[in-house]
Amino acid sequence: MTGYVAAMGGGMQALPPLLQWQIERTDGEPCGAFRVQFAFEPEMLAKLKLAARFYAEHEGRRVMTGVVDDVTVMMGKNGLLAELTGRSLAALLLDTQVRAAEYQSAQLPDILAQYVKPCGVTDIVAEAMPAVGSFVVETGYSCYQVLAGFCRHSADVLPRFDANGALILKRGGTGVQRVIRGGVVRAQYCFDRYGAAVRQVLVNTRNGSQKVAQNEEFLAMGGSGVRVAGVTGQKIRAAWRTAEQRLSDSWRNARMISLTLPGSFLAEPTDTVLVELPELGVGGTFTVRSAVSSCDDSGAVCTLELRE
């Protein structure tokens, strides 16, 4: 893999050969991240301190576009080393907070113009989304909170960034299907009931009315978690979720399988994966939540976190 950095307004500059690297790509939350390490020379420091963007290419294709968060130089038994760490371009939205605003009818172009493009995110792939009435932004919300809130209320879409740094606002996955039947270095299946709710209640604090969503499957299994939240009036705040969405979110990562395989960049977030691992009694169709590719002295591996 080859790494590049760029200062704001400057061209890309190739980094020295990477000694270790890790690239994490996700389907939205948490955002993607990277870490790379290479041999360091003192004259590099001035340019590294100005690095604002990071790009990575593997076998001729872009695999990461990110924001540089940290530059670390080290001296030890392994000599002089430099390490860069950072996040996907979602960091531009996560790190920018805004003042209060209220929209009688919020449209996607309004949200993009006010909270996304000014942050430097201009490569956007979006489907048509209905307007959201009485949409409220509170002081201190991040631009990402505003965007994610609008997309969830409008079309139940979770924003994500692809390897090229494009913001993807579309339902469904990539449409790519993969099959994993063997060759696994490590595998782990987890059915996590902690934090999963059987019932979600939303209470209108002004008139006492309530809306209830219930997970019948978990109820039949003896689940007992009940969550209660309050809402004020009919305005839709960006950080607010419906009862159904809150219940779904509590179950989003309940059934997960983690697979580590030899190689790099074996799948993309939101790919569909058919897994057959009779040794664990696990089989079925999963969706890639995150794909972490890494390389060090022991070789390259790819760890896929799959959601059932």
ChimeraX commands (.cxc) that place a marker at each C-alpha (Angstrom):
marker #1 position 0.00,0.00,0.00 radius 0.5
marker #1 position 1.18,3.53,-0.75 radius 0.5
marker #1 position 0.32,6.50,1.45 radius 0.5
marker #1 position 0.12,10.15,0.43 radius 0.5
marker #1 position -0.39,13.39,2.35 radius 0.5
marker #1 position -1.45,16.83,1.22 radius 0.5
marker #1 position -1.43,20.25,2.82 radius 0.5
marker #1 position -4.44,22.48,2.31 radius 0.5
marker #1 position -4.22,23.87,-1.19 radius 0.5
marker #1 position -1.16,21.75,-1.99 radius 0.5
marker #1 position -0.54,18.69,-4.12 radius 0.5
marker #1 position -0.14,15.14,-2.88 radius 0.5
marker #1 position 3.23,13.93,-1.67 radius 0.5
marker #1 position 4.08,10.23,-1.36 radius 0.5
marker #1 position 5.14,8.94,2.06 radius 0.5
marker #1 position 8.14,6.64,2.50 radius 0.5
marker #1 position 7.39,2.88,2.31 radius 0.5
marker #1 position 4.89,2.00,5.03 radius 0.5
marker #1 position 6.18,-0.33,7.74 radius 0.5
marker #1 position 2.79,-0.82,9.40 radius 0.5
marker #1 position -0.67,0.33,8.46 radius 0.5
marker #1 position -4.33,-0.09,9.38 radius 0.5
marker #1 position -7.31,1.16,7.40 radius 0.5
marker #1 position -10.81,0.96,8.87 radius 0.5
marker #1 position -13.85,1.62,6.72 radius 0.5
marker #1 position -17.37,1.58,8.17 radius 0.5
marker #1 position -21.00,1.81,7.10 radius 0.5
marker #1 position -21.47,5.13,8.88 radius 0.5
marker #1 position -21.05,5.05,12.65 radius 0.5
marker #1 position -18.42,5.15,13.97 radius 0.5
marker #1 position -16.56,6.85,11.16 radius 0.5
marker #1 position -13.61,5.28,9.37 radius 0.5
marker #1 position -10.05,5.68,10.60 radius 0.5
marker #1 position -6.43,5.06,9.60 radius 0.5
marker #1 position -2.99,4.60,11.14 radius 0.5
marker #1 position 0.27,4.35,9.19 radius 0.5
marker #1 position 3.91,4.12,10.29 radius 0.5
marker #1 position 7.09,4.70,8.31 radius 0.5
marker #1 position 10.80,5.53,8.71 radius 0.5
marker #1 position 11.41,9.14,9.70 radius 0.5
marker #1 position 14.03,11.70,8.76 radius 0.5
marker #1 position 14.27,15.03,10.67 radius 0.5
marker #1 position 13.73,17.12,7.53 radius 0.5
marker #1 position 10.28,15.52,7.09 radius 0.5
marker #1 position 8.79,17.08,10.21 radius 0.5
marker #1 position 7.97,20.50,8.78 radius 0.5
marker #1 position 5.92,19.02,5.92 radius 0.5
marker #1 position 4.27,16.38,8.12 radius 0.5
marker #1 position 3.06,19.07,10.52 radius 0.5
marker #1 position 1.26,20.73,7.61 radius 0.5
marker #1 position -0.41,17.50,6.43 radius 0.5
marker #1 position -4.18,17.96,6.38 radius 0.5
marker #1 position -5.36,15.07,4.19 radius 0.5
marker #1 position -4.28,11.45,3.84 radius 0.5
marker #1 position -4.82,9.18,0.85 radius 0.5
marker #1 position -4.01,5.50,0.45 radius 0.5
marker #1 position -3.81,3.39,-2.68 radius 0.5
marker #1 position -3.63,-0.39,-2.86 radius 0.5
marker #1 position -3.14,-2.35,-6.07 radius 0.5
marker #1 position -4.06,0.64,-8.18 radius 0.5
marker #1 position -7.21,1.78,-6.40 radius 0.5
marker #1 position -7.99,4.31,-3.69 radius 0.5
marker #1 position -8.78,2.62,-0.38 radius 0.5
marker #1 position -8.88,5.61,2.01 radius 0.5
marker #1 position -9.41,9.36,1.98 radius 0.5
marker #1 position -9.08,10.94,5.38 radius 0.5
marker #1 position -8.32,13.85,7.67 radius 0.5
marker #1 position -4.96,13.81,9.49 radius 0.5
marker #1 position -5.56,14.09,13.23 radius 0.5
marker #1 position -2.14,13.30,14.73 radius 0.5
marker #1 position 1.49,13.33,13.66 radius 0.5
marker #1 position 3.86,11.50,16.01 radius 0.5
marker #1 position 7.62,11.06,15.63 radius 0.5
marker #1 position 9.42,8.47,17.76 radius 0.5
marker #1 position 12.95,7.40,18.60 radius 0.5
marker #1 position 13.66,3.96,20.10 radius 0.5
marker #1 position 15.21,0.57,19.53 radius 0.5
marker #1 position 13.62,0.44,16.07 radius 0.5
marker #1 position 15.21,3.73,15.06 radius 0.5
marker #1 position 13.40,6.87,13.94 radius 0.5
marker #1 position 9.73,6.37,13.09 radius 0.5
marker #1 position 6.80,8.59,12.20 radius 0.5
marker #1 position 3.12,7.73,12.63 radius 0.5
marker #1 position 0.05,9.41,11.19 radius 0.5
marker #1 position -3.46,8.75,12.48 radius 0.5
marker #1 position -6.79,10.18,11.48 radius 0.5
marker #1 position -10.38,9.63,10.42 radius 0.5
marker #1 position -12.49,9.59,7.28 radius 0.5
marker #1 position -13.91,12.85,5.93 radius 0.5
marker #1 position -16.80,12.40,8.35 radius 0.5
marker #1 position -14.42,14.12,10.78 radius 0.5
marker #1 position -15.08,17.41,8.97 radius 0.5
marker #1 position -18.76,17.17,9.94 radius 0.5
marker #1 position -18.22,15.66,13.39 radius 0.5
marker #1 position -15.83,18.40,14.48 radius 0.5
marker #1 position -17.97,21.38,13.40 radius 0.5
marker #1 position -20.69,22.59,15.74 radius 0.5
marker #1 position -23.48,24.97,14.77 radius 0.5
marker #1 position -25.95,27.45,16.20 radius 0.5
marker #1 position -29.66,26.85,16.63 radius 0.5
marker #1 position -31.96,26.93,13.62 radius 0.5
marker #1 position -35.52,25.88,12.82 radius 0.5
marker #1 position -36.95,24.84,9.46 radius 0.5
marker #1 position -40.66,24.84,8.74 radius 0.5
marker #1 position -39.88,22.37,5.95 radius 0.5
marker #1 position -36.27,21.19,5.67 radius 0.5
marker #1 position -35.13,19.99,2.25 radius 0.5
marker #1 position -32.00,17.96,1.53 radius 0.5
marker #1 position -30.43,20.77,-0.60 radius 0.5
marker #1 position -30.90,23.13,2.37 radius 0.5
marker #1 position -29.12,20.75,4.74 radius 0.5
marker #1 position -26.26,20.12,2.33 radius 0.5
marker #1 position -25.80,23.83,1.59 radius 0.5
marker #1 position -25.83,24.86,5.25 radius 0.5
marker #1 position -24.15,22.00,7.09 radius 0.5
marker #1 position -22.16,19.86,4.65 radius 0.5
marker #1 position -20.62,21.78,1.75 radius 0.5
marker #1 position -19.20,24.62,3.93 radius 0.5
marker #1 position -17.17,21.94,5.75 radius 0.5
marker #1 position -15.42,21.03,2.52 radius 0.5
marker #1 position -17.52,17.99,1.62 radius 0.5
marker #1 position -18.63,18.53,-1.97 radius 0.5
marker #1 position -18.54,15.06,-3.55 radius 0.5
marker #1 position -22.03,13.81,-2.65 radius 0.5
marker #1 position -24.04,10.88,-3.99 radius 0.5
marker #1 position -27.63,11.18,-2.76 radius 0.5
marker #1 position -31.04,9.80,-3.57 radius 0.5
marker #1 position -34.15,11.95,-3.49 radius 0.5
marker #1 position -35.46,12.45,0.04 radius 0.5
marker #1 position -38.78,13.86,1.27 radius 0.5
marker #1 position -38.83,17.12,3.19 radius 0.5
marker #1 position -38.90,17.03,7.01 radius 0.5
marker #1 position -41.38,19.42,8.61 radius 0.5
marker #1 position -40.71,21.37,11.82 radius 0.5
marker #1 position -37.04,20.32,11.82 radius 0.5
marker #1 position -35.06,21.81,14.70 radius 0.5
marker #1 position -31.31,22.20,15.10 radius 0.5
marker #1 position -30.08,23.02,18.59 radius 0.5
marker #1 position -26.99,25.03,19.51 radius 0.5
marker #1 position -23.98,22.75,19.85 radius 0.5
marker #1 position -25.16,20.07,17.44 radius 0.5
marker #1 position -22.44,18.89,15.10 radius 0.5
marker #1 position -22.93,19.13,11.36 radius 0.5
marker #1 position -22.90,15.34,11.27 radius 0.5
marker #1 position -25.74,15.19,13.83 radius 0.5
marker #1 position -27.81,17.55,11.72 radius 0.5
marker #1 position -27.18,15.61,8.50 radius 0.5
marker #1 position -27.74,12.19,10.11 radius 0.5
marker #1 position -30.88,13.44,11.86 radius 0.5
marker #1 position -32.38,14.77,8.66 radius 0.5
marker #1 position -31.54,11.61,6.70 radius 0.5
marker #1 position -32.94,9.29,9.38 radius 0.5
marker #1 position -36.22,11.23,9.65 radius 0.5
marker #1 position -36.58,11.70,5.91 radius 0.5
marker #1 position -35.58,8.31,4.48 radius 0.5
marker #1 position -34.06,6.24,7.35 radius 0.5
marker #1 position -30.63,6.58,5.69 radius 0.5
marker #1 position -27.36,6.56,7.63 radius 0.5
marker #1 position -24.68,8.78,6.03 radius 0.5
marker #1 position -21.35,7.16,5.16 radius 0.5
marker #1 position -18.18,8.03,3.26 radius 0.5
marker #1 position -16.62,5.79,0.62 radius 0.5
marker #1 position -12.91,5.18,-0.06 radius 0.5
marker #1 position -12.70,8.17,-2.40 radius 0.5
marker #1 position -14.13,10.54,0.19 radius 0.5
marker #1 position -17.58,10.79,-1.38 radius 0.5
marker #1 position -20.55,11.23,0.97 radius 0.5
marker #1 position -23.08,8.48,0.28 radius 0.5
marker #1 position -26.73,9.19,1.16 radius 0.5
marker #1 position -28.55,6.19,-0.23 radius 0.5
marker #1 position -30.62,3.28,1.05 radius 0.5
marker #1 position -29.35,-0.27,0.80 radius 0.5
marker #1 position -25.88,-1.64,0.31 radius 0.5
marker #1 position -23.36,-1.83,-2.47 radius 0.5
marker #1 position -25.19,-4.72,-4.13 radius 0.5
marker #1 position -21.98,-6.78,-4.06 radius 0.5
marker #1 position -22.35,-10.31,-2.69 radius 0.5
marker #1 position -19.49,-12.40,-1.31 radius 0.5
marker #1 position -19.25,-15.93,0.02 radius 0.5
marker #1 position -17.03,-17.05,2.92 radius 0.5
marker #1 position -16.84,-20.78,3.58 radius 0.5
marker #1 position -13.30,-21.26,4.82 radius 0.5
marker #1 position -9.79,-19.89,5.01 radius 0.5
marker #1 position -10.63,-17.97,8.17 radius 0.5
marker #1 position -7.76,-17.13,10.54 radius 0.5
marker #1 position -10.08,-16.23,13.40 radius 0.5
marker #1 position -13.84,-16.15,13.85 radius 0.5
marker #1 position -16.16,-15.03,16.61 radius 0.5
marker #1 position -19.95,-14.94,16.77 radius 0.5
marker #1 position -21.70,-12.88,19.43 radius 0.5
marker #1 position -25.36,-12.60,20.34 radius 0.5
marker #1 position -25.32,-9.59,22.65 radius 0.5
marker #1 position -28.49,-8.93,24.63 radius 0.5
marker #1 position -26.89,-6.14,26.69 radius 0.5
marker #1 position -28.50,-2.80,25.87 radius 0.5
marker #1 position -31.13,-4.39,23.63 radius 0.5
marker #1 position -34.66,-3.22,24.42 radius 0.5
marker #1 position -37.86,-5.21,24.23 radius 0.5
marker #1 position -39.99,-2.07,24.32 radius 0.5
marker #1 position -39.43,1.60,23.59 radius 0.5
marker #1 position -41.86,4.22,24.91 radius 0.5
marker #1 position -41.90,7.86,23.79 radius 0.5
marker #1 position -43.92,10.19,26.00 radius 0.5
marker #1 position -45.09,13.60,24.86 radius 0.5
marker #1 position -44.32,15.73,27.93 radius 0.5
marker #1 position -46.91,18.34,26.95 radius 0.5
marker #1 position -50.03,16.21,26.62 radius 0.5
marker #1 position -49.01,12.86,28.11 radius 0.5
marker #1 position -49.65,10.87,24.94 radius 0.5
marker #1 position -47.24,8.08,24.14 radius 0.5
marker #1 position -45.99,5.96,21.25 radius 0.5
marker #1 position -44.76,2.41,21.81 radius 0.5
marker #1 position -42.61,0.06,19.70 radius 0.5
marker #1 position -42.07,-3.56,20.79 radius 0.5
marker #1 position -39.69,-6.33,19.73 radius 0.5
marker #1 position -41.87,-9.43,19.74 radius 0.5
marker #1 position -38.94,-11.78,19.06 radius 0.5
marker #1 position -37.00,-10.59,22.10 radius 0.5
marker #1 position -40.17,-10.61,24.22 radius 0.5
marker #1 position -40.70,-14.29,23.37 radius 0.5
marker #1 position -37.10,-14.97,24.45 radius 0.5
marker #1 position -37.72,-13.49,27.88 radius 0.5
marker #1 position -36.36,-10.04,27.19 radius 0.5
marker #1 position -37.32,-7.36,29.69 radius 0.5
marker #1 position -35.50,-4.16,28.75 radius 0.5
marker #1 position -37.86,-1.18,28.58 radius 0.5
marker #1 position -36.69,2.28,27.52 radius 0.5
marker #1 position -38.66,5.48,28.11 radius 0.5
marker #1 position -37.85,8.85,26.56 radius 0.5
marker #1 position -39.62,12.19,26.53 radius 0.5
marker #1 position -40.40,14.45,23.57 radius 0.5
marker #1 position -41.72,17.98,23.69 radius 0.5
marker #1 position -44.45,18.94,21.28 radius 0.5
marker #1 position -44.44,18.07,17.60 radius 0.5
marker #1 position -41.12,19.58,16.54 radius 0.5
marker #1 position -38.53,17.14,15.18 radius 0.5
marker #1 position -35.09,17.71,16.64 radius 0.5
marker #1 position -32.10,16.44,14.68 radius 0.5
marker #1 position -30.92,14.21,17.53 radius 0.5
marker #1 position -34.41,12.78,18.13 radius 0.5
marker #1 position -35.48,9.31,16.94 radius 0.5
marker #1 position -38.87,7.66,16.59 radius 0.5
marker #1 position -39.79,4.80,18.92 radius 0.5
marker #1 position -39.22,2.32,16.09 radius 0.5
marker #1 position -35.81,3.77,15.25 radius 0.5
marker #1 position -34.69,3.76,18.88 radius 0.5
marker #1 position -35.75,0.13,19.26 radius 0.5
marker #1 position -34.01,-0.81,16.01 radius 0.5
marker #1 position -30.83,1.01,17.04 radius 0.5
marker #1 position -30.67,-0.90,20.32 radius 0.5
marker #1 position -30.65,-4.14,18.29 radius 0.5
marker #1 position -28.41,-2.93,15.47 radius 0.5
marker #1 position -25.32,-4.78,16.69 radius 0.5
marker #1 position -26.97,-7.55,18.70 radius 0.5
marker #1 position -26.01,-10.34,16.30 radius 0.5
marker #1 position -22.46,-9.87,15.06 radius 0.5
marker #1 position -19.80,-12.10,13.59 radius 0.5
marker #1 position -16.14,-11.09,13.36 radius 0.5
marker #1 position -14.00,-12.80,10.72 radius 0.5
marker #1 position -10.27,-12.34,10.17 radius 0.5
marker #1 position -8.94,-13.54,6.83 radius 0.5
marker #1 position -5.58,-13.36,5.04 radius 0.5
marker #1 position -5.32,-10.47,2.61 radius 0.5
marker #1 position -6.44,-6.85,2.41 radius 0.5
marker #1 position -9.58,-4.97,1.44 radius 0.5
marker #1 position -11.61,-8.14,0.90 radius 0.5
marker #1 position -15.00,-6.43,1.24 radius 0.5
marker #1 position -16.56,-3.00,1.41 radius 0.5
marker #1 position -18.96,-1.66,4.06 radius 0.5
marker #1 position -22.59,-2.58,3.23 radius 0.5
marker #1 position -21.50,-5.55,1.04 radius 0.5
marker #1 position -23.65,-8.66,1.55 radius 0.5
marker #1 position -21.74,-11.72,2.76 radius 0.5
marker #1 position -22.94,-15.34,2.85 radius 0.5
marker #1 position -21.15,-17.02,5.73 radius 0.5
marker #1 position -20.98,-20.79,6.25 radius 0.5
marker #1 position -19.05,-21.79,9.37 radius 0.5
marker #1 position -20.45,-25.12,10.62 radius 0.5
marker #1 position -17.65,-25.28,13.22 radius 0.5
marker #1 position -19.41,-22.45,15.09 radius 0.5
marker #1 position -22.89,-23.47,14.04 radius 0.5
marker #1 position -23.12,-20.19,12.17 radius 0.5
marker #1 position -24.53,-19.73,8.70 radius 0.5
marker #1 position -26.53,-17.13,6.92 radius 0.5
marker #1 position -26.44,-13.74,5.26 radius 0.5
marker #1 position -24.70,-10.80,6.91 radius 0.5
marker #1 position -23.93,-7.19,6.02 radius 0.5
marker #1 position -20.47,-5.68,6.40 radius 0.5
marker #1 position -20.53,-3.13,9.20 radius 0.5
marker #1 position -16.81,-2.42,9.09 radius 0.5
marker #1 position -13.76,-3.72,7.26 radius 0.5
marker #1 position -10.35,-3.28,8.88 radius 0.5
marker #1 position -7.31,-4.09,6.75 radius 0.5
marker #1 position -3.91,-4.05,8.43 radius 0.5
marker #1 position -0.33,-5.05,7.74 radius 0.5
marker #1 position 2.75,-5.48,9.95 radius 0.5
marker #1 position 5.71,-7.86,10.23 radius 0.5
marker #1 position 3.36,-10.85,10.44 radius 0.5
marker #1 position 1.64,-10.04,7.14 radius 0.5
marker #1 position -1.66,-8.59,5.94 radius 0.5
marker #1 position -5.08,-9.50,7.29 radius 0.5
marker #1 position -8.61,-8.18,6.88 radius 0.5
marker #1 position -11.09,-8.26,9.76 radius 0.5
marker #1 position -14.74,-8.01,8.79 radius 0.5
marker #1 position -17.36,-7.06,11.36 radius 0.5
marker #1 position -20.64,-8.43,10.02 radius 0.5
marker #1 position -24.15,-7.57,11.15 radius 0.5
marker #1 position -26.88,-10.21,10.79 radius 0.5
marker link #1:1,2 radius 0.2
marker link #1:2,3 radius 0.2
marker link #1:3,4 radius 0.2
marker link #1:4,5 radius 0.2
marker link #1:5,6 radius 0.2
marker link #1:6,7 radius 0.2
marker link #1:7,8 radius 0.2
marker link #1:8,9 radius 0.2
marker link #1:9,10 radius 0.2
marker link #1:10,11 radius 0.2
marker link #1:11,12 radius 0.2
marker link #1:12,13 radius 0.2
marker link #1:13,14 radius 0.2
marker link #1:14,15 radius 0.2
marker link #1:15,16 radius 0.2
marker link #1:16,17 radius 0.2
marker link #1:17,18 radius 0.2
marker link #1:18,19 radius 0.2
marker link #1:19,20 radius 0.2
marker link #1:20,21 radius 0.2
marker link #1:21,22 radius 0.2
marker link #1:22,23 radius 0.2
marker link #1:23,24 radius 0.2
marker link #1:24,25 radius 0.2
marker link #1:25,26 radius 0.2
marker link #1:26,27 radius 0.2
marker link #1:27,28 radius 0.2
marker link #1:28,29 radius 0.2
marker link #1:29,30 radius 0.2
marker link #1:30,31 radius 0.2
marker link #1:31,32 radius 0.2
marker link #1:32,33 radius 0.2
marker link #1:33,34 radius 0.2
marker link #1:34,35 radius 0.2
marker link #1:35,36 radius 0.2
marker link #1:36,37 radius 0.2
marker link #1:37,38 radius 0.2
marker link #1:38,39 radius 0.2
marker link #1:39,40 radius 0.2
marker link #1:40,41 radius 0.2
marker link #1:41,42 radius 0.2
marker link #1:42,43 radius 0.2
marker link #1:43,44 radius 0.2
marker link #1:44,45 radius 0.2
marker link #1:45,46 radius 0.2
marker link #1:46,47 radius 0.2
marker link #1:47,48 radius 0.2
marker link #1:48,49 radius 0.2
marker link #1:49,50 radius 0.2
marker link #1:50,51 radius 0.2
marker link #1:51,52 radius 0.2
marker link #1:52,53 radius 0.2
marker link #1:53,54 radius 0.2
marker link #1:54,55 radius 0.2
marker link #1:55,56 radius 0.2
marker link #1:56,57 radius 0.2
marker link #1:57,58 radius 0.2
marker link #1:58,59 radius 0.2
marker link #1:59,60 radius 0.2
marker link #1:60,61 radius 0.2
marker link #1:61,62 radius 0.2
marker link #1:62,63 radius 0.2
marker link #1:63,64 radius 0.2
marker link #1:64,65 radius 0.2
marker link #1:65,66 radius 0.2
marker link #1:66,67 radius 0.2
marker link #1:67,68 radius 0.2
marker link #1:68,69 radius 0.2
marker link #1:69,70 radius 0.2
marker link #1:70,71 radius 0.2
marker link #1:71,72 radius 0.2
marker link #1:72,73 radius 0.2
marker link #1:73,74 radius 0.2
marker link #1:74,75 radius 0.2
marker link #1:75,76 radius 0.2
marker link #1:76,77 radius 0.2
marker link #1:77,78 radius 0.2
marker link #1:78,79 radius 0.2
marker link #1:79,80 radius 0.2
marker link #1:80,81 radius 0.2
marker link #1:81,82 radius 0.2
marker link #1:82,83 radius 0.2
marker link #1:83,84 radius 0.2
marker link #1:84,85 radius 0.2
marker link #1:85,86 radius 0.2
marker link #1:86,87 radius 0.2
marker link #1:87,88 radius 0.2
marker link #1:88,89 radius 0.2
marker link #1:89,90 radius 0.2
marker link #1:90,91 radius 0.2
marker link #1:91,92 radius 0.2
marker link #1:92,93 radius 0.2
marker link #1:93,94 radius 0.2
marker link #1:94,95 radius 0.2
marker link #1:95,96 radius 0.2
marker link #1:96,97 radius 0.2
marker link #1:97,98 radius 0.2
marker link #1:98,99 radius 0.2
marker link #1:99,100 radius 0.2
marker link #1:100,101 radius 0.2
marker link #1:101,102 radius 0.2
marker link #1:102,103 radius 0.2
marker link #1:103,104 radius 0.2
marker link #1:104,105 radius 0.2
marker link #1:105,106 radius 0.2
marker link #1:106,107 radius 0.2
marker link #1:107,108 radius 0.2
marker link #1:108,109 radius 0.2
marker link #1:109,110 radius 0.2
marker link #1:110,111 radius 0.2
marker link #1:111,112 radius 0.2
marker link #1:112,113 radius 0.2
marker link #1:113,114 radius 0.2
marker link #1:114,115 radius 0.2
marker link #1:115,116 radius 0.2
marker link #1:116,117 radius 0.2
marker link #1:117,118 radius 0.2
marker link #1:118,119 radius 0.2
marker link #1:119,120 radius 0.2
marker link #1:120,121 radius 0.2
marker link #1:121,122 radius 0.2
marker link #1:122,123 radius 0.2
marker link #1:123,124 radius 0.2
marker link #1:124,125 radius 0.2
marker link #1:125,126 radius 0.2
marker link #1:126,127 radius 0.2
marker link #1:127,128 radius 0.2
marker link #1:128,129 radius 0.2
marker link #1:129,130 radius 0.2
marker link #1:130,131 radius 0.2
marker link #1:131,132 radius 0.2
marker link #1:132,133 radius 0.2
marker link #1:133,134 radius 0.2
marker link #1:134,135 radius 0.2
marker link #1:135,136 radius 0.2
marker link #1:136,137 radius 0.2
marker link #1:137,138 radius 0.2
marker link #1:138,139 radius 0.2
marker link #1:139,140 radius 0.2
marker link #1:140,141 radius 0.2
marker link #1:141,142 radius 0.2
marker link #1:142,143 radius 0.2
marker link #1:143,144 radius 0.2
marker link #1:144,145 radius 0.2
marker link #1:145,146 radius 0.2
marker link #1:146,147 radius 0.2
marker link #1:147,148 radius 0.2
marker link #1:148,149 radius 0.2
marker link #1:149,150 radius 0.2
marker link #1:150,151 radius 0.2
marker link #1:151,152 radius 0.2
marker link #1:152,153 radius 0.2
marker link #1:153,154 radius 0.2
marker link #1:154,155 radius 0.2
marker link #1:155,156 radius 0.2
marker link #1:156,157 radius 0.2
marker link #1:157,158 radius 0.2
marker link #1:158,159 radius 0.2
marker link #1:159,160 radius 0.2
marker link #1:160,161 radius 0.2
marker link #1:161,162 radius 0.2
marker link #1:162,163 radius 0.2
marker link #1:163,164 radius 0.2
marker link #1:164,165 radius 0.2
marker link #1:165,166 radius 0.2
marker link #1:166,167 radius 0.2
marker link #1:167,168 radius 0.2
marker link #1:168,169 radius 0.2
marker link #1:169,170 radius 0.2
marker link #1:170,171 radius 0.2
marker link #1:171,172 radius 0.2
marker link #1:172,173 radius 0.2
marker link #1:173,174 radius 0.2
marker link #1:174,175 radius 0.2
marker link #1:175,176 radius 0.2
marker link #1:176,177 radius 0.2
marker link #1:177,178 radius 0.2
marker link #1:178,179 radius 0.2
marker link #1:179,180 radius 0.2
marker link #1:180,181 radius 0.2
marker link #1:181,182 radius 0.2
marker link #1:182,183 radius 0.2
marker link #1:183,184 radius 0.2
marker link #1:184,185 radius 0.2
marker link #1:185,186 radius 0.2
marker link #1:186,187 radius 0.2
marker link #1:187,188 radius 0.2
marker link #1:188,189 radius 0.2
marker link #1:189,190 radius 0.2
marker link #1:190,191 radius 0.2
marker link #1:191,192 radius 0.2
marker link #1:192,193 radius 0.2
marker link #1:193,194 radius 0.2
marker link #1:194,195 radius 0.2
marker link #1:195,196 radius 0.2
marker link #1:196,197 radius 0.2
marker link #1:197,198 radius 0.2
marker link #1:198,199 radius 0.2
marker link #1:199,200 radius 0.2
marker link #1:200,201 radius 0.2
marker link #1:201,202 radius 0.2
marker link #1:202,203 radius 0.2
marker link #1:203,204 radius 0.2
marker link #1:204,205 radius 0.2
marker link #1:205,206 radius 0.2
marker link #1:206,207 radius 0.2
marker link #1:207,208 radius 0.2
marker link #1:208,209 radius 0.2
marker link #1:209,210 radius 0.2
marker link #1:210,211 radius 0.2
marker link #1:211,212 radius 0.2
marker link #1:212,213 radius 0.2
marker link #1:213,214 radius 0.2
marker link #1:214,215 radius 0.2
marker link #1:215,216 radius 0.2
marker link #1:216,217 radius 0.2
marker link #1:217,218 radius 0.2
marker link #1:218,219 radius 0.2
marker link #1:219,220 radius 0.2
marker link #1:220,221 radius 0.2
marker link #1:221,222 radius 0.2
marker link #1:222,223 radius 0.2
marker link #1:223,224 radius 0.2
marker link #1:224,225 radius 0.2
marker link #1:225,226 radius 0.2
marker link #1:226,227 radius 0.2
marker link #1:227,228 radius 0.2
marker link #1:228,229 radius 0.2
marker link #1:229,230 radius 0.2
marker link #1:230,231 radius 0.2
marker link #1:231,232 radius 0.2
marker link #1:232,233 radius 0.2
marker link #1:233,234 radius 0.2
marker link #1:234,235 radius 0.2
marker link #1:235,236 radius 0.2
marker link #1:236,237 radius 0.2
marker link #1:237,238 radius 0.2
marker link #1:238,239 radius 0.2
marker link #1:239,240 radius 0.2
marker link #1:240,241 radius 0.2
marker link #1:241,242 radius 0.2
marker link #1:242,243 radius 0.2
marker link #1:243,244 radius 0.2
marker link #1:244,245 radius 0.2
marker link #1:245,246 radius 0.2
marker link #1:246,247 radius 0.2
marker link #1:247,248 radius 0.2
marker link #1:248,249 radius 0.2
marker link #1:249,250 radius 0.2
marker link #1:250,251 radius 0.2
marker link #1:251,252 radius 0.2
marker link #1:252,253 radius 0.2
marker link #1:253,254 radius 0.2
marker link #1:254,255 radius 0.2
marker link #1:255,256 radius 0.2
marker link #1:256,257 radius 0.2
marker link #1:257,258 radius 0.2
marker link #1:258,259 radius 0.2
marker link #1:259,260 radius 0.2
marker link #1:260,261 radius 0.2
marker link #1:261,262 radius 0.2
marker link #1:262,263 radius 0.2
marker link #1:263,264 radius 0.2
marker link #1:264,265 radius 0.2
marker link #1:265,266 radius 0.2
marker link #1:266,267 radius 0.2
marker link #1:267,268 radius 0.2
marker link #1:268,269 radius 0.2
marker link #1:269,270 radius 0.2
marker link #1:270,271 radius 0.2
marker link #1:271,272 radius 0.2
marker link #1:272,273 radius 0.2
marker link #1:273,274 radius 0.2
marker link #1:274,275 radius 0.2
marker link #1:275,276 radius 0.2
marker link #1:276,277 radius 0.2
marker link #1:277,278 radius 0.2
marker link #1:278,279 radius 0.2
marker link #1:279,280 radius 0.2
marker link #1:280,281 radius 0.2
marker link #1:281,282 radius 0.2
marker link #1:282,283 radius 0.2
marker link #1:283,284 radius 0.2
marker link #1:284,285 radius 0.2
marker link #1:285,286 radius 0.2
marker link #1:286,287 radius 0.2
marker link #1:287,288 radius 0.2
marker link #1:288,289 radius 0.2
marker link #1:289,290 radius 0.2
marker link #1:290,291 radius 0.2
marker link #1:291,292 radius 0.2
marker link #1:292,293 radius 0.2
marker link #1:293,294 radius 0.2
marker link #1:294,295 radius 0.2
marker link #1:295,296 radius 0.2
marker link #1:296,297 radius 0.2
marker link #1:297,298 radius 0.2
marker link #1:298,299 radius 0.2
marker link #1:299,300 radius 0.2
marker link #1:300,301 radius 0.2
marker link #1:301,302 radius 0.2
marker link #1:302,303 radius 0.2
marker link #1:303,304 radius 0.2
marker link #1:304,305 radius 0.2
marker link #1:305,306 radius 0.2
marker link #1:306,307 radius 0.2
marker link #1:307,308 radius 0.2
view
